[in-house]
Amino acid sequence: MKLCQLRAVAILIFGLVLLNAPVQAQQQFKAEIDAFKQQDKENPPLEKSIIFVGSSSFRLWKDMQMSFPGYKIVNRGFGGASLSDLIYYADDVIFTYKPKEIVIYCGENDFTQSDEITGQIVADRFIYLYKLIREKLPEVPVIYVSIKPSPSRVQYIPKIKEANRLIRDFLKKEQRTSAFLNVFDPMMKKGKPDETLFGEDMLHMNEKGYALWKKIITPYLMK
């Protein structure tokens, strides 16, 4: 095995240990990742597209391309992905596309994995992912959409606020090629999550919720 390959394996193993993400836990998403690969064979996406990557809040944005006319969008949100899953599959859902910009929504599902998951752990996972991206794509802008306040997960709001604050503060130091988009505050109403932005499960957004996200995200997209 070449030195660079050994280094990549070492980084992955170190990262998975650091982030408490055993390899077998990632296998639940293999079918979705394989489906992406098949789609790419049948209809290869354009290089230098904008990659939207993360969890089901992106996956369920069915009209994403229509929401951003004039932009080349590839939606690679999958399942109930956590940041650990995104790290594990980064080659498949980020780097293979040679994107010109990366938009990330991920971190909310991390809190459901264990009561031991803190805002600091989620922030550390994002920072690890960010550094992986910077190693391979040093100049590509990274846009992080803050963790949203879902009505069905109000018990996590203190941790979500902590993670959002830590990630925001980290990205402030990386302003030249990154941005933190605050969707948390606009999705709150009178100190509680605005339920009018969500579907029946009070977890995933409805059209009104996605319209709000579109308004917040659009100014940061590259033509």
C-alpha positions as CSV (number, residue, x, y, z in Angstrom):
1,M,0.0,0.0,0.0
2,K,1.3,3.4,-0.9
3,L,2.3,5.9,1.7
4,C,-0.6,8.3,0.8
5,Q,-3.1,5.4,1.0
6,L,-1.7,4.4,4.4
7,R,-2.0,8.0,5.6
8,A,-5.6,8.2,4.4
9,V,-6.5,5.0,6.2
10,A,-4.8,6.2,9.4
11,I,-6.7,9.5,9.2
12,L,-10.0,7.6,8.8
13,I,-9.3,5.2,11.7
14,F,-8.2,8.0,13.9
15,G,-11.3,10.1,13.0
16,L,-13.7,7.2,13.7
17,V,-12.2,6.5,17.0
18,L,-12.1,10.2,17.9
19,L,-15.7,10.6,16.9
20,N,-17.1,7.4,18.4
21,A,-18.3,6.2,15.0
22,P,-17.7,2.5,14.5
23,V,-17.4,1.4,10.9
24,Q,-20.3,-1.1,11.1
25,A,-22.6,1.8,12.1
26,Q,-22.2,3.3,8.7
27,Q,-23.3,0.3,6.7
28,Q,-27.0,1.2,7.1
29,F,-26.6,3.8,4.4
30,K,-24.7,1.6,1.9
31,A,-27.8,1.1,-0.3
32,E,-28.4,4.8,-0.6
33,I,-24.7,5.5,-1.5
34,D,-24.8,2.7,-4.1
35,A,-27.9,4.3,-5.5
36,F,-26.1,7.6,-5.9
37,K,-23.3,5.8,-7.7
38,Q,-25.8,4.1,-10.1
39,Q,-27.5,7.5,-10.8
40,D,-24.1,9.0,-11.6
41,K,-23.4,6.2,-14.1
42,E,-26.7,6.7,-15.8
43,N,-26.7,10.5,-15.7
44,P,-23.2,11.9,-14.8
45,P,-23.5,15.1,-12.9
46,L,-21.6,18.1,-14.2
47,E,-18.2,18.8,-12.6
48,K,-18.0,22.1,-10.7
49,S,-21.5,21.8,-9.4
50,I,-22.7,22.9,-6.0
51,I,-23.0,19.9,-3.7
52,F,-25.7,19.9,-1.1
53,V,-24.8,17.2,1.3
54,G,-26.0,16.0,4.7
55,S,-29.1,14.4,6.2
56,S,-32.8,14.1,5.3
57,S,-33.6,17.8,5.5
58,F,-31.7,18.0,2.2
59,R,-32.7,14.5,0.9
60,L,-36.4,15.4,1.2
61,W,-35.9,18.8,-0.6
62,K,-37.4,17.2,-3.8
63,D,-37.5,20.4,-5.9
64,M,-34.0,21.6,-4.8
65,Q,-32.9,22.2,-8.4
66,M,-36.1,24.2,-9.1
67,S,-35.6,26.2,-5.9
68,F,-32.2,27.4,-7.2
69,P,-32.7,28.1,-10.9
70,G,-29.5,29.1,-12.7
71,Y,-27.3,27.0,-10.4
72,K,-25.9,23.5,-11.1
73,I,-27.1,21.5,-8.0
74,V,-26.3,18.0,-6.9
75,N,-28.3,16.8,-3.9
76,R,-26.5,14.2,-1.9
77,G,-28.5,14.3,1.4
78,F,-29.0,10.7,2.7
79,G,-31.1,9.0,5.3
80,G,-30.7,10.0,8.9
81,A,-27.1,10.8,8.4
82,S,-24.9,12.1,11.2
83,L,-21.7,14.0,10.8
84,S,-19.8,10.7,11.5
85,D,-21.7,9.2,8.5
86,L,-20.8,12.2,6.3
87,I,-17.1,11.8,7.3
88,Y,-17.2,8.1,6.5
89,Y,-18.8,8.6,3.1
90,A,-17.0,11.9,2.2
91,D,-15.2,10.4,-0.8
92,D,-18.6,9.1,-2.2
93,V,-20.8,12.1,-1.6
94,I,-18.4,15.1,-1.7
95,F,-14.9,14.5,-3.2
96,T,-15.9,12.4,-6.2
97,Y,-17.9,15.4,-7.6
98,K,-15.1,17.9,-7.6
99,P,-17.5,20.5,-6.5
100,K,-17.1,24.3,-6.8
101,E,-19.0,24.8,-3.6
102,I,-20.2,22.6,-0.7
103,V,-23.4,23.2,1.3
104,I,-23.8,21.1,4.4
105,Y,-26.7,20.4,6.7
106,C,-25.8,17.8,9.2
107,G,-25.5,17.4,13.0
108,E,-29.0,17.3,14.2
109,N,-29.2,13.5,14.1
110,D,-26.0,13.2,16.1
111,F,-27.8,14.1,19.2
112,T,-30.2,11.1,18.9
113,Q,-27.3,8.6,19.0
114,S,-26.7,8.9,22.7
115,D,-27.3,11.1,25.7
116,E,-23.6,11.4,25.9
117,I,-23.4,13.5,22.7
118,T,-22.8,17.1,23.6
119,G,-22.8,20.3,21.5
120,Q,-19.0,20.2,21.8
121,I,-18.8,16.7,20.3
122,V,-21.0,17.7,17.4
123,A,-18.9,20.8,16.8
124,D,-15.7,18.6,16.9
125,R,-17.2,16.3,14.4
126,F,-18.0,19.2,12.0
127,I,-14.5,20.6,12.5
128,Y,-13.0,17.2,11.7
129,L,-15.1,17.0,8.5
130,Y,-14.1,20.6,7.6
131,K,-10.4,19.8,7.9
132,L,-10.8,16.8,5.7
133,I,-12.4,19.0,3.1
134,R,-9.7,21.6,3.4
135,E,-7.0,18.9,2.9
136,K,-8.4,17.9,-0.5
137,L,-10.3,21.0,-1.6
138,P,-8.4,24.0,0.0
139,E,-10.1,26.7,-2.0
140,V,-13.7,25.4,-2.3
141,P,-16.2,27.4,-0.3
142,V,-18.0,25.5,2.5
143,I,-21.4,26.7,3.6
144,Y,-22.7,25.3,6.8
145,V,-26.5,25.5,7.5
146,S,-27.0,25.7,11.2
147,I,-28.8,22.9,13.0
148,K,-32.5,23.7,13.0
149,P,-34.9,23.7,16.0
150,S,-37.3,20.8,15.3
151,P,-40.5,20.8,17.4
152,S,-40.1,17.0,17.9
153,R,-36.6,17.4,19.3
154,V,-37.0,20.4,21.7
155,Q,-35.1,18.4,24.4
156,Y,-31.9,18.9,22.3
157,I,-32.3,22.7,21.9
158,P,-29.7,23.6,24.6
159,K,-27.2,21.2,22.9
160,I,-28.1,22.5,19.5
161,K,-27.5,26.1,20.5
162,E,-24.1,25.1,21.9
163,A,-23.1,23.2,18.7
164,N,-24.3,26.1,16.5
165,R,-22.3,28.6,18.5
166,L,-19.1,26.6,18.5
167,I,-19.3,25.9,14.7
168,R,-20.2,29.6,14.0
169,D,-17.2,30.7,16.1
170,F,-14.9,28.3,14.3
171,L,-16.0,29.3,10.9
172,K,-15.5,33.0,11.7
173,K,-11.8,32.3,11.5
174,E,-12.3,30.7,8.1
175,Q,-14.3,33.5,6.5
176,R,-12.4,33.6,3.2
177,T,-13.8,30.2,2.1
178,S,-16.6,29.5,4.5
179,A,-19.9,30.7,5.9
180,F,-22.2,29.9,8.7
181,L,-25.9,30.3,7.9
182,N,-28.2,30.8,10.9
183,V,-31.5,29.1,10.2
184,F,-32.1,28.5,13.9
185,D,-33.3,31.9,15.0
186,P,-35.6,32.5,11.9
187,M,-37.3,29.1,12.7
188,M,-38.1,30.1,16.3
189,K,-41.3,32.0,17.3
190,K,-41.9,33.3,20.8
191,G,-39.1,31.2,22.1
192,K,-40.3,28.0,20.6
193,P,-39.8,26.2,17.2
194,D,-42.2,27.6,14.7
195,E,-44.5,24.6,14.0
196,T,-45.9,26.2,10.8
197,L,-42.6,25.5,9.1
198,F,-42.8,21.7,9.6
199,G,-44.8,18.7,8.4
200,E,-46.9,16.4,10.4
201,D,-43.9,14.7,12.0
202,M,-42.7,18.0,13.4
203,L,-39.2,17.0,12.3
204,H,-39.0,17.5,8.6
205,M,-40.0,20.8,6.9
206,N,-42.9,21.7,4.7
207,E,-42.9,24.0,1.7
208,K,-42.9,27.1,3.9
209,G,-39.8,25.8,5.8
210,Y,-37.9,25.2,2.6
211,A,-38.9,28.6,1.2
212,L,-37.3,30.1,4.3
213,W,-34.1,28.1,3.8
214,K,-34.1,29.1,0.1
215,K,-34.2,32.7,1.0
216,I,-31.3,32.3,3.5
217,I,-29.1,30.1,1.3
218,T,-29.4,31.7,-2.1
219,P,-27.2,34.8,-1.5
220,Y,-24.3,32.5,-0.7
221,L,-24.4,30.3,-3.8
222,M,-21.8,30.6,-6.6
223,K,-23.0,31.1,-10.2
